[in-house]
Amino acid sequence: MMRHKLVKQGILIFTLFFTTVAQAQLHQFVDPKIGSEGLGNVFIGPSCPYGMVKPGPDNSVGANSGYSPDKDKAIYGFSQLHVSGTGGGPKYGNVSVMPFSGDLGSIELESLRGDEQVELGYYSVMLQKWTIQTQITTSDRAAFYHFSFQPEEEKNVKIDLGKFLGEPAIPDPDARESQQFVGSEVEVVSDSEVRGYTRIRGGWNNGSAYTVYFAAVFDQPFTEFTSWKGTRLYPGKKIQVDSGDKTGVLLAFDGSNEDLQMKIGISFLSPLKARANIDQEIAHWDFDQTLAETREKWETIFKRVEVDQDAAPELRAMFYTGLYHTMLMPVDRTGENPFWENHGPYYDDFYAIWDTYRSSSPLITLLTPSRQVNIVNAMLQIYKRDGYMPDARSGNSNGRTQGGSNGEVVIADAFVKDLPGINYKVGLAAMLKDATIPPGGNEEKEGRGGLTDYNRLGYVSTDFVRAGNRTLEYAYNDYCLAMVAKGIKRKGEYWRFIEQADNWQNLWRDIEDHGSRGFIMPKDAHGNWVDSIQCAANNGRISYVPYTPVAQDWPICVCWWCGFFYEASSWEYSLSVPHDVAKLVELSGGREAFRKRLDTLFDKKLYNVANEPSFMSPNLYHWIGRPDLSNDRIHRIIDTHYDSSPSGIPGNDDSGAMSSWLAFHLMGLYPNAGQSYYLINSPWFKKTVIHQENGKDFTIEAKNLSAKNKYIQSAKLNGEDFPKAWIEHEDIIMGGTLVLEMGPVPQKWGTEILPPSKSDQEI
C-alpha cells in the first residue's frame, strides 16, 4: 500500500508500508479510475462525499467529466466543478487554472501528461511540457493545489474564466446541449489573492445562466501579473469588469522556491463567500491534512458496510468504488443557493433522478438515511420555490425530464421506509402538482409532459414524444403517489391514483414477437394502434417503417428525445412495471411463458446492460418463484460486464446509478424503489455487516459460499426459518442476522411466497 508525504522540497515521496487486510482503511480499496475509460464517464479528480467542489484535469472540452484517457490529448487546465458518469452534453468545467513556465505572453496553454496518479481524494500529474508536477486534493467547497516547478524555471499560474466544458467550436446560441458563455470578471485583490466569477448557461439540462464565484489565495506573493479581456493582454491591470467578454489573469511568482501552493474557494453567492469557504474549511497550508480529512469523511461512510476480509481485493475494489461513485452526486450546496434563503438543506446536480431513483437513492437510504432525509427535503424546497420537484437539475435549474416525474418514487421510498424529519403532506402536494398540472412550454424542464393526454385518455398518445415510457413511468409514479396518500389518510387521492396505476395496460397490445405475447405499443389520440412511423423523405416521397417491439425510431428517424421510448425498445420497457409484476406475468401468458420471455430477452441480446430501464429485469424471475434464475442472470451480467479495470463499468455511470446497482447485488440485495422491500439474491461476499445509523447491525451471512455453491438452499432470519426471497426494510433496520445456506443446485427456497404486486394486494 502506498502513502504520499509532501516535504519542503516539494518532492512526492512514496513510502511503502504493509498492513494486514484487517487493519487496512477501506478507502484504500477505492479506485476512482474504474469507469474512466469506455462508456463510464466517471470523474477521476478528488471529491468529498456529495462535494460541491470537484477539481480535476480537463483535456477534452467534449467529455462529460472533462477527462479523456487518451494520452495524446493535452491538459489545458484544471477546473473546479465537474459531474460524474453523465451522458448528453457536458456541464461545468468552470474556473480553470494552469501552472506553466515561460513569459506571460500567451493565454492558450496546454501540455501532455505523464506520471498520472489517481486515488480517493488525490490527483497528481506531471505536465510534460514544463516538467511541472500538479497535485490536487479538496474539501467540500475549496480545492487545494500543490505545484512543483523545475529549478531556475519561471513559476507562473493562469486563472482562466473563459474556459468551460461543452463549448462548441463555432458559437451557436441555439445549440441544444452545449454550454454558452455569458460573462466573467476578475480582480487582483492583493499580491496573493485573486477573485472573480464566470457566468455560463446551457449544458445537458438546457439550463438558465449560473454564476460560479471564486477566490484564489497563494502561499507566497506573485511579483508580476497580466490580466486579459477577450484576446487582449493588459499587464498590471488589476480589474477586468464584466462586459460579456472572456477574462482571466496570468500570475508570475519568485522562482527561488520550486514549490507553490494555491487554495481556491468556490461559491454560488459571491467572491467573498468563496473566500469564506476557504477560511472555514482549509484555514492552513497543510496539503496532507486536507487530504487526510477528506479521506476520513469517506471512511466514515465506508465503515457502514463491512464485507468479509477474505474477499478478493478486486471484488472489494468494485464494491467500495461502487459506494464511492454513488455518493459523488447529487451535490450538497446547502447555504449556497443564490435564489432563496439558505435556511434548510439544498442539493443540486440531480443528473438525473430518472437514472438514480432505482438503486442510488435506496442505497443512500440504507447506509446514510439522515443524508437521504436532507436530499428529500431539498427536493421539496425546490418544489416550494421553483414550482416543481426536479426530475433532473443542474446549475440551479430544473431540467430535463427523460420520462416520468420520478421524484414521486423518491418521496414514496422515503415514506414506506419511514424516514423521519420529512413533511410528507408537502411531499404529497409536490406529487399532486406533477400529476395534475401540465408544466407548459416544451414540457422537458419539469413535471409531466403529455399530461393532458394521460389524464384524459389514460395514456400518452403519439401526439407527444416519449409516449411509451412516459405512460409506463406515470403509472408507477401514480402508484407511489397513491401509497403516500393512503398512508396519510388522503382517501380521495388514493382511490384516484391507485386506479391510474393501471394505465400502463392501456398501451398493452396483444401482439407476438420472438415467441412472446403482449407489448407496450404506440397508440394515437383516437385510440388507434400505430403500426408504422414516418422515418424519412427521399426524392420527395415519405417513407414509413413498421413499428415492432424491437424497433428503435431514435435517433435514425427522429431525434434522440423524440422517439416512442427513451433509450430502449418495447422489449425492455414492457417489463418495466415494478408495482405489478404479477399482472405482467399474467398478461404474458403465465409463469412458464414469462420465464421464456425473460430467457429470450437475455439470450437474444434484447437486454441492454448499459441502461437503467432494464435494471430490474434480471430479478424478475423472483415473481415466478425462480430466484435461482435471477441469480444466474445477475452473476452472468456482473462477471461479464463489470470488473475493476478503467473500463469496468458497462455504460454511463449516470451519477452512480450503474455503481449502486452493482453494490447492491454484490451484497445480495436489490431494492424495488418506492416500495418497502429488497429482493434477495446470492451475494458475492461470505459475510456483509451493515452498521446502521440507528446503532443496530444487520448481517448477511452466506454459509458455504463458493463458485460451485452459488444457490441459496434455505434462509434463517434471527434464527427463524425465512422462506421468502425478499425482505422488508423494517427487518433490516431492526438489526439481526440473515443466514443463507448455500449449495450447488437450486432448492425450494423462494419458490412459494412471491414478492408483492399490486394485483395481489387488497385495495
C-alpha positions in Angstrom: 0.0 0.0 0.0 1.3 3.5 -0.8 1.1 6.7 1.1 2.1 10.2 -0.1 4.1 12.5 2.0 4.9 16.1 0.9 8.2 17.5 2.1 9.5 21.1 2.0 11.4 20.4 -1.3 8.0 19.6 -2.9 9.1 16.2 -3.9 6.5 13.5 -3.8 8.0 10.6 -1.7 6.4 7.2 -1.9 6.8 5.2 1.2 5.7 1.7 1.3 4.2 0.1 4.4 2.5 -3.2 4.9 -0.7 -3.8 6.9 -2.9 -6.7 7.3 -6.3 -6.7 5.5 -8.0 -6.3 8.8 -6.1 -3.0 9.5 -6.4 -1.6 6.0 -8.6 1.5 5.7 -11.5 0.9 3.4 -10.9 4.0 1.2 -7.7 2.2 0.0 -9.9 -0.2 -1.9 -11.5 2.7 -3.9 -10.1 3.2 -7.4 -11.6 6.4 -9.0 -10.3 5.3 -12.4 -12.8 2.4 -12.6 -15.2 3.6 -15.3 -12.9 6.3 -16.6 -12.5 4.6 -19.9 -15.1 3.2 -22.3 -18.7 4.5 -21.5 -18.4 5.1 -17.8 -17.6 8.9 -18.0 -16.7 9.0 -14.3 -14.9 11.9 -12.7 -11.4 11.0 -11.6 -10.4 14.0 -9.5 -10.7 14.4 -5.8 -14.1 15.0 -4.1 -15.7 14.8 -0.7 -19.0 12.9 -0.3 -21.5 14.9 -2.3 -18.8 17.6 -2.5 -19.7 20.9 -4.2 -16.1 21.3 -5.5 -14.7 18.7 -7.7 -11.3 19.9 -9.0 -9.7 17.9 -11.8 -7.9 17.8 -15.1 -9.6 18.9 -18.4 -8.2 17.6 -21.6 -11.4 17.2 -23.7 -13.9 20.0 -24.0 -16.5 17.5 -25.2 -16.0 15.0 -22.3 -18.7 15.0 -19.6 -16.2 14.7 -16.9 -13.6 16.9 -18.7 -11.3 13.9 -18.9 -10.2 11.6 -21.7 -7.8 8.7 -21.1 -6.3 9.4 -24.5 -2.6 10.1 -23.7 -2.4 12.3 -26.9 -5.0 14.7 -25.6 -3.2 17.6 -23.8 -4.4 19.0 -20.5 -5.5 22.6 -21.0 -6.4 23.3 -17.4 -7.7 22.1 -14.0 -11.3 23.3 -13.4 -13.1 23.3 -10.1 -16.6 21.9 -10.9 -17.4 18.6 -12.6 -20.1 16.0 -12.8 -19.5 12.2 -12.8 -20.8 9.4 -15.1 -23.2 11.5 -17.1 -24.2 11.4 -20.7 -25.6 14.1 -23.0 -23.9 17.5 -23.2 -21.2 18.4 -20.7 -21.8 20.7 -17.8 -19.4 22.9 -15.7 -15.6 22.9 -16.1 -15.5 26.3 -14.6 -12.6 28.4 -13.2 -9.7 26.8 -15.0 -6.2 27.1 -13.6 -2.9 26.1 -15.2 0.6 26.2 -13.9 3.3 27.0 -16.6 6.8 28.2 -17.2 7.8 31.0 -19.6 6.7 34.5 -20.1 3.2 36.0 -19.6 2.6 36.5 -23.2 0.1 33.7 -24.1 -3.4 32.8 -22.9 -3.6 29.4 -24.7 -1.6 26.9 -22.7 -1.6 23.1 -22.7 0.6 20.1 -22.0 0.6 16.4 -22.5 0.6 14.4 -19.2 2.7 11.8 -17.5 3.1 10.0 -14.2 -0.6 10.3 -13.6 -1.8 9.1 -10.2 -5.4 8.8 -9.1 -6.5 7.9 -5.6 -9.5 8.7 -3.4 -9.2 12.4 -2.5 -6.0 12.8 -4.5 -4.9 13.5 -8.1 -1.3 14.1 -9.4 0.1 14.6 -12.8 3.3 15.7 -14.5 2.8 18.4 -17.1 5.5 17.2 -19.5 5.9 20.5 -21.5 7.3 22.2 -18.4 8.0 19.2 -16.1 5.6 20.7 -13.6 4.0 18.3 -11.1 0.4 19.3 -10.1 -1.1 17.7 -7.0 -4.7 18.3 -6.0 -6.9 17.5 -3.0 -10.1 19.1 -1.8 -12.5 20.0 0.9 -16.2 20.3 0.3 -16.1 23.9 -1.1 -12.4 24.6 -1.7 -9.7 23.0 -3.7 -6.0 22.7 -2.6 -3.2 22.6 -5.2 0.5 22.0 -4.8 2.7 22.8 -7.8 6.3 21.7 -8.1 8.3 23.6 -10.7 11.7 22.9 -12.1 14.7 24.8 -10.6 15.6 28.0 -12.4 12.4 27.9 -14.4 9.7 30.6 -14.3 6.9 29.9 -11.9 3.5 31.0 -13.3 -0.2 30.3 -12.9 -3.0 31.1 -15.2 -6.6 31.6 -13.9 -9.0 31.4 -16.9 -12.6 32.3 -16.5 -13.4 31.8 -20.2 -12.8 28.1 -20.2 -15.6 25.6 -19.7 -16.8 22.2 -20.9 -19.2 21.7 -23.8 -18.3 24.9 -25.7 -19.0 24.4 -29.4 -16.1 25.1 -31.8 -18.3 27.7 -33.5 -20.6 29.6 -31.1 -24.2 28.6 -31.5 -26.7 30.2 -29.1 -29.3 27.6 -30.2 -27.1 24.6 -29.7 -29.4 22.2 -27.6 -26.9 20.8 -25.1 -23.8 22.9 -25.4 -22.8 25.4 -22.7 -22.7 29.0 -23.7 -20.5 31.8 -22.3 -22.4 34.7 -20.7 -19.8 36.8 -18.9 -16.9 36.9 -16.4 -15.0 39.2 -14.2 -11.6 39.1 -12.5 -9.9 41.2 -9.8 -6.4 41.1 -8.4 -7.1 41.8 -4.8 -3.6 41.7 -3.4 -0.2 40.2 -4.3 -1.5 36.8 -3.1 -5.3 36.8 -3.8 -7.4 36.9 -6.9 -11.3 36.9 -7.1 -13.9 36.9 -9.7 -16.6 34.9 -11.4 -17.7 33.2 -14.6 -21.3 33.0 -15.9 -22.4 30.2 -18.2 -25.7 28.9 -19.4 -27.0 25.7 -21.1 -25.5 22.3 -20.9 -27.3 19.0 -20.9 -30.3 20.3 -19.0 -30.5 23.4 -21.2 -30.5 25.4 -18.0 -30.5 29.1 -17.4 -27.4 31.0 -16.6 -25.5 30.1 -13.4 -22.6 32.1 -11.8 -19.6 30.5 -10.2 -17.7 32.8 -7.9 -14.2 32.1 -6.8 -11.4 33.3 -4.6 -7.8 32.0 -5.1 -5.1 32.5 -2.5 -1.4 31.6 -2.7 1.1 30.8 0.0 3.6 33.3 -1.4 3.2 36.6 -3.3 3.2 37.0 -7.0 5.7 39.5 -8.4 4.0 40.3 -11.7 0.6 39.8 -13.3 -1.1 40.4 -16.6 -4.9 40.3 -16.9 -6.8 39.9 -20.1 -10.2 40.6 -21.7 -11.1 38.8 -24.9 -7.8 38.2 -26.6 -6.0 41.4 -25.4 -3.5 41.3 -22.6 -3.3 44.1 -20.0 0.0 44.0 -18.0 -0.5 45.2 -14.4 -4.3 45.9 -14.8 -6.0 44.7 -11.6 -9.6 44.6 -12.7 -11.4 43.3 -15.8 -15.1 44.1 -15.4 -17.8 42.1 -17.0 -18.7 43.3 -20.5 -19.6 40.0 -21.9 -16.0 39.0 -22.8 -13.8 36.2 -21.5 -11.4 37.3 -18.8 -8.6 35.9 -16.7 -5.2 36.6 -15.3 -1.6 35.4 -15.6 0.5 35.4 -12.4 4.3 35.2 -12.1 6.0 34.2 -8.8 9.5 34.4 -7.5 11.4 31.4 -8.9 13.7 30.9 -5.9 11.3 28.4 -4.4 10.4 25.5 -6.5 7.0 24.9 -4.8 3.8 26.9 -4.9 0.5 26.2 -3.1 -2.9 27.6 -4.0 -6.3 27.3 -2.5 -9.5 28.1 -4.5 -12.8 28.6 -2.8 -16.0 28.3 -4.8 -19.4 29.9 -4.1 -22.7 30.4 -6.0 -23.3 33.6 -3.9 -20.3 35.9 -4.0 -16.5 36.1 -4.2 -16.4 36.9 -0.5 -18.4 33.8 0.3 -15.9 31.8 -1.8 -13.1 33.3 0.3 -15.0 32.5 3.5 -15.3 28.9 2.3 -11.5 28.7 2.2 -11.1 30.2 5.6 -13.7 27.9 7.1 -12.6 24.6 5.5 -8.8 25.0 4.9 -7.5 27.6 7.3 -3.9 26.3 7.0 -1.4 25.3 4.3 -1.0 21.6 5.2 -1.9 19.6 2.0 -1.6 16.3 3.8 -4.0 17.4 6.5 -6.7 18.3 4.0 -6.2 15.0 2.1 -6.5 13.1 5.4 -9.7 15.0 6.4 -11.3 14.2 3.0 -10.4 10.6 3.3 -11.8 10.4 6.8 -15.1 11.7 5.6 -15.3 8.8 3.1 -14.0 6.3 5.6 -16.9 7.2 7.9 -19.3 6.2 5.1 -17.5 3.1 4.0 -17.4 1.8 7.6 -21.2 1.5 7.4 -20.6 -1.7 5.4 -18.1 -4.3 6.4 -17.5 -7.2 4.0 -15.6 -10.3 4.7 -11.9 -9.7 4.8 -11.1 -12.9 2.7 -12.9 -11.5 -0.3 -10.7 -10.9 -3.4 -9.2 -7.4 -3.5 -10.7 -6.9 -6.9 -14.1 -7.6 -5.5 -13.7 -5.2 -2.6 -12.4 -2.6 -5.1 -15.5 -3.0 -7.2 -17.8 -2.8 -4.1 -16.2 0.2 -2.3 -15.7 2.1 -5.6 -19.4 1.5 -6.3 -20.3 3.1 -3.0 -17.9 6.0 -3.8 -19.4 6.7 -7.2 -22.9 6.6 -5.8 -22.1 9.3 -3.3 -20.4 11.8 -5.5 -23.8 13.2 -6.6 -26.2 14.9 -6.0 -24.1 17.8 -4.7 -24.6 19.4 -1.3 -24.9 23.1 -1.8 -26.6 23.9 1.5 -26.1 27.6 2.2 -25.1 28.2 -1.4 -28.5 28.8 -3.1 -28.5 32.1 -5.0 -32.3 32.3 -5.4 -33.8 31.9 -2.0 -33.0 32.0 1.7 -30.5 29.4 2.8 -32.1 28.0 6.0 -32.5 24.4 5.0 -30.7 21.7 3.0 -30.1 22.4 -0.6 -28.8 19.9 -3.2 -28.2 20.3 -6.9 -26.9 18.2 -9.8 -29.7 15.6 -9.8 -28.4 14.3 -13.1 -30.9 12.7 -13.3 -33.4 11.2 -10.9 -34.6 9.0 -13.9 -31.2 7.3 -13.5 -30.8 7.3 -9.8 -34.2 6.6 -8.2 -33.9 2.9 -8.9 -30.9 2.0 -6.9 -28.8 5.1 -5.9 -31.4 6.7 -3.7 -32.3 3.4 -1.9 -28.6 2.7 -1.3 -28.1 6.2 0.3 -31.3 5.5 2.4 -29.9 2.1 3.6 -26.5 3.3 4.5 -27.0 7.0 5.5 -30.7 7.7 5.9 -30.0 11.1 7.5 -28.4 12.2 4.2 -31.4 11.0 2.2 -33.7 13.0 4.5 -31.7 16.1 3.6 -31.8 15.3 -0.1 -35.6 14.7 0.0 -36.1 18.0 2.0 -34.1 19.8 -0.6 -36.3 18.4 -3.4 -39.4 19.6 -1.5 -37.8 23.1 -1.1 -37.2 23.2 -4.8 -40.8 22.4 -5.3 -41.9 25.2 -3.0 -39.7 27.8 -4.5 -39.5 26.7 -8.2 -42.9 25.2 -8.5 -42.0 21.6 -9.3 -39.7 18.9 -7.9 -36.7 18.2 -10.1 -36.5 15.0 -12.2 -33.2 16.5 -13.2 -31.4 19.6 -12.1 -28.1 21.2 -12.7 -26.7 24.7 -12.4 -29.6 25.6 -10.1 -32.1 24.9 -12.9 -34.6 22.1 -13.3 -34.4 20.0 -16.5 -34.5 17.8 -18.4 -37.1 15.1 -17.8 -36.5 11.9 -19.6 -39.7 10.1 -18.8 -41.8 10.2 -15.6 -41.9 12.6 -12.7 -39.7 10.2 -10.7 -39.4 12.5 -7.7 -42.6 10.7 -6.7 -40.6 7.4 -6.4 -38.0 9.1 -4.2 -40.7 10.5 -1.9 -42.6 7.2 -1.7 -39.3 5.3 -1.0 -38.6 7.6 1.9 -42.2 7.3 3.2 -42.5 3.5 3.1 -39.1 3.2 4.8 -40.3 5.6 7.5 -37.6 8.2 7.1 -38.2 10.9 9.8 -38.0 14.6 9.5 -39.8 14.9 6.2 -43.2 16.7 5.8 -45.0 14.1 3.8 -48.0 16.4 3.4 -45.8 18.7 1.4 -44.4 15.7 -0.3 -47.9 14.7 -1.4 -48.6 18.2 -2.6 -45.5 18.2 -4.7 -46.5 14.8 -6.2 -50.0 16.1 -6.9 -48.6 19.1 -8.7 -46.7 16.8 -11.0 -49.8 14.6 -11.5 -52.4 17.3 -12.2 -50.8 20.5 -13.5 -49.2 20.4 -17.0 -45.8 22.1 -17.0 -46.4 24.0 -20.2 -43.6 25.2 -22.5 -41.6 22.4 -24.2 -42.6 20.1 -21.3 -39.0 18.9 -20.9 -37.9 21.1 -17.9 -40.1 19.6 -15.2 -43.4 18.0 -14.4 -45.2 15.6 -16.8 -45.1 16.1 -20.5 -48.2 14.9 -22.3 -50.2 15.1 -19.0 -53.3 16.4 -20.8 -53.4 13.2 -22.8 -52.6 11.0 -19.9 -55.3 12.3 -17.7 -57.9 12.5 -20.5 -57.1 9.2 -22.3 -55.4 7.1 -19.7 -52.2 7.0 -21.8 -49.9 9.4 -23.6 -50.7 9.3 -27.3 -48.3 9.6 -30.2 -49.1 13.4 -30.3 -46.3 13.6 -27.7 -42.7 12.3 -27.7 -41.6 9.5 -25.4 -45.3 8.5 -25.1 -44.4 4.9 -24.3 -42.1 5.3 -21.4 -44.0 8.3 -20.1 -47.1 6.2 -19.8 -45.3 3.4 -18.0 -43.5 5.7 -15.7 -46.5 7.9 -14.9 -48.4 4.8 -14.0 -45.7 3.8 -11.4 -45.5 7.4 -10.3 -49.2 7.3 -9.6 -48.8 4.1 -7.6 -46.2 5.8 -5.5 -48.4 8.8 -5.0 -51.3 6.6 -4.0 -49.2 4.8 -1.4 -48.3 8.1 0.3 -51.9 9.4 0.0 -53.1 6.2 1.7 -50.5 6.5 4.4 -51.5 10.0 5.4 -55.3 9.3 5.1 -56.0 11.1 1.9 -58.5 8.6 0.6 -59.8 10.6 -2.4 -56.3 10.9 -3.9 -55.6 7.3 -3.0 -58.5 5.9 -4.9 -57.9 8.1 -8.0 -54.2 7.3 -8.3 -54.3 3.6 -7.4 -56.7 3.2 -10.3 -54.4 5.3 -12.6 -51.6 3.0 -11.6 -53.1 0.5 -14.1 -52.9 3.0 -17.0 -49.9 1.1 -18.4 -52.3 -1.6 -19.5 -53.9 0.9 -21.9 -50.9 0.6 -24.2 -50.5 -3.2 -23.8 -51.1 -4.7 -27.2 -51.7 -8.4 -27.6 -49.1 -9.0 -30.4 -46.4 -11.6 -30.7 -42.6 -11.1 -31.2 -39.8 -13.5 -30.8 -42.3 -16.0 -29.4 -43.7 -13.8 -26.6 -47.0 -12.0 -26.4 -48.0 -8.6 -25.3 -46.0 -5.4 -25.6 -46.3 -1.7 -24.8 -47.0 -0.2 -28.3 -47.9 3.3 -29.7 -51.5 4.4 -29.9 -52.8 7.7 -31.3 -55.2 10.1 -29.6 -58.2 8.4 -31.2 -57.4 5.1 -29.7 -56.0 3.5 -32.8 -52.8 1.4 -32.7 -50.0 2.8 -34.7 -48.3 0.2 -36.9 -45.7 2.3 -38.7 -43.8 5.5 -38.2 -42.6 8.1 -40.7 -38.8 7.8 -41.0 -37.5 9.8 -43.9 -38.4 11.7 -47.1 -36.4 10.6 -50.1 -36.8 12.1 -53.6 -40.0 13.8 -52.5 -41.6 10.7 -51.1 -42.2 10.0 -47.4 -41.1 6.6 -46.2 -42.5 4.6 -43.3 -41.1 1.8 -41.3 -43.0 -0.8 -39.3 -43.1 -0.2 -35.6 -42.3 -3.5 -33.8 -41.3 -4.4 -30.3 -37.7 -4.4 -31.3 -37.9 -1.2 -33.4 -35.8 1.8 -32.4 -37.0 5.0 -34.0 -34.4 7.2 -32.4 -32.1 8.6 -33.5 -32.5 7.3 -37.0 -36.0 8.5 -37.8 -36.5 11.1 -35.1 -34.3 13.0 -32.6 -32.8 11.3 -29.5 -35.5 12.7 -27.3 -38.3 12.2 -29.8 -39.0 8.5 -30.0 -41.8 6.5 -28.6 -39.4 5.2 -25.9 -36.4 6.9 -24.4 -33.2 5.0 -24.9 -34.7 1.5 -25.1 -37.1 -0.8 -27.0 -40.5 -2.1 -26.2 -38.9 -5.4 -25.3 -37.1 -3.7 -22.4 -39.8 -1.2 -21.4 -42.7 -3.7 -21.5 -41.1 -5.4 -18.5 -40.9 -2.1 -16.5 -44.0 -2.4 -14.2 -42.3 -2.6 -10.8 -45.6 -2.2 -8.9 -47.4 -5.1 -10.6 -45.1 -7.7 -11.9 -47.8 -10.4 -11.2 -50.1 -8.7 -13.7 -47.3 -8.6 -16.1 -46.8 -12.3 -15.7 -50.5 -12.9 -16.2 -50.7 -10.8 -19.4 -47.6 -12.5 -20.8 -49.4 -15.9 -20.6 -48.4 -17.2 -17.1 -45.3 -18.3 -15.3 -43.8 -20.5 -18.0 -44.5 -18.1 -20.8 -42.9 -15.3 -18.7 -39.8 -17.4 -18.0 -39.4 -18.0 -21.7 -39.9 -14.3 -22.3 -37.2 -13.4 -19.9 -34.9 -16.0 -21.3 -35.5 -14.6 -24.8 -34.7 -11.1 -23.5 -31.3 -12.1 -22.3 -30.4 -14.9 -24.8 -31.3 -12.9 -27.9 -29.4 -9.9 -26.6 -32.5 -7.7 -26.3 -31.4 -6.7 -22.8 -29.2 -3.6 -22.5 -26.8 -3.9 -19.6 -25.7 -0.3 -20.1 -29.0 1.5 -19.3 -31.4 1.9 -16.5 -34.8 0.7 -17.9 -33.5 -2.9 -17.6 -32.1 -2.5 -14.1 -34.9 -4.7 -12.5 -35.2 -7.2 -15.4 -32.7 -9.8 -14.2 -34.6 -10.0 -10.9 -38.0 -10.6 -12.4 -37.7 -14.4 -12.2 -38.4 -13.9 -8.5 -42.1 -13.3 -9.4 -42.4 -16.8 -10.9 -40.8 -18.5 -7.9 -37.4 -18.9 -9.6 -34.9 -16.7 -7.7 -32.2 -19.2 -8.8 -32.7 -18.0 -12.4 -32.4 -14.4 -11.2 -29.2 -15.3 -9.5 -27.8 -16.9 -12.7 -28.6 -13.9 -14.8 -27.2 -11.4 -12.3 -24.0 -13.3 -11.8 -23.5 -13.6 -15.6 -24.1 -9.9 -16.0 -21.6 -8.9 -13.4 -19.0 -11.5 -14.3 -19.2 -10.5 -18.0 -19.6 -6.7 -17.8 -18.2 -5.4 -14.6 -14.6 -5.5 -13.3 -12.0 -3.3 -11.5 -10.4 -2.0 -14.7 -10.7 1.5 -16.0 -13.3 0.2 -18.4 -15.1 -1.8 -15.7 -18.5 -0.1 -15.9 -20.5 -1.1 -18.9 -22.4 2.1 -19.5 -22.6 5.8 -18.4 -22.3 5.6 -14.6 -25.1 8.2 -14.5 -24.3 9.8 -11.2 -23.6 6.4 -9.7 -26.6 4.6 -11.0 -24.6 1.7 -12.5 -22.3 1.6 -9.5 -25.2 1.4 -7.0 -26.8 -1.4 -9.0 -23.5 -3.3 -8.7 -23.0 -2.6 -5.0 -26.5 -3.8 -4.0 -26.1 -7.0 -6.0 -22.7 -7.7 -4.5 -24.3 -7.7 -1.1 -27.1 -10.0 -2.3 -29.9 -7.4 -2.1 -31.8 -5.3 -4.7 -34.5 -2.7 -3.9 -37.8 -2.2 -5.7 -37.6 1.6 -5.3 -40.7 3.2 -3.9 -41.6 0.0 -2.1 -40.6 -1.3 1.3 -38.7 -4.4 0.4 -35.5 -5.8 -1.1 -35.1 -8.8 -3.3 -32.6 -11.4 -2.0 -30.0 -13.0 -4.3 -26.9 -14.9 -3.8 -24.2 -12.5 -2.5 -20.6 -12.3 -3.7 -19.4 -12.0 -0.1 -19.5 -14.7 2.6 -20.4 -12.0 5.1 -21.6 -8.5 5.0 -22.4 -6.4 8.0 -24.3 -3.1 7.7 -23.6 -0.9 10.6 -26.6 1.3 10.7 -27.1 4.9 11.8 -29.5 3.7 14.5 -26.7 1.7 16.1 -28.1 -1.7 15.1 -26.1 -4.1 12.9 -27.7 -6.2 10.1 -25.6 -9.1 9.0 -25.9 -11.2 5.8 -24.0 -14.5 6.1 -23.7 -16.8 3.2 -22.6 -20.2 4.6 -20.5 -22.5 2.3 -20.5 -19.8 -0.4 -18.2 -20.7 -3.3 -18.1 -20.6 -7.1 -19.8 -24.0 -7.0 -22.2 -23.3 -4.1 -23.9 -20.4 -5.6 -27.6 -21.2 -4.9 -29.5 -20.3 -1.8 -30.8 -23.6 -0.3 -32.6 -22.1 2.7 -32.5 -19.0 4.9 -33.0 -18.0 8.5 -33.7 -14.5 9.9 -32.6 -14.2 13.5 -32.7 -18.0 13.9 -36.2 -18.4 12.4 -36.9 -20.0 9.0 -37.2 -17.4 6.3 -38.7 -18.9 3.1 -39.1 -15.6 1.2 -36.7 -14.3 -1.5 -37.4 -10.8 -0.4 -37.0 -8.9 2.9 -38.7 -5.8 4.3 -36.7 -2.7 5.1 -38.1 -2.8 8.6 -36.5 -6.2 9.2 -33.1 -4.7 8.3 -33.3 -1.6 10.4 -34.4 -3.6 13.4 -31.0 -5.3 13.2 -30.2 -9.0 13.2 -28.7 -11.7 11.0 -29.9 -13.2 7.8 -28.2 -16.6 7.3 -28.2 -18.1 3.8 -27.3 -21.7 3.4 -25.6 -22.1 0.0 -25.4 -25.2 -2.2 -24.6 -26.3 -5.8 -28.2 -26.8 -7.1 -31.4 -24.8 -6.6 -33.9 -25.9 -3.9 -37.4 -24.9 -3.0 -36.3 -21.7 -1.2 -38.1 -18.6 -2.5 -40.5 -20.6 -4.8 -43.8 -20.2 -2.9 -44.1 -16.7 -1.2 -43.6 -14.3 -4.1 -42.7 -10.6 -3.8 -45.6 -8.2 -3.5 -47.6 -7.0 -6.5 -50.5 -4.5 -6.7 -52.9 -7.0 -8.3 -52.2 -9.5 -5.4 -52.9 -6.9 -2.7 -56.2 -5.8 -1.1 -57.1 -2.3 -2.3 
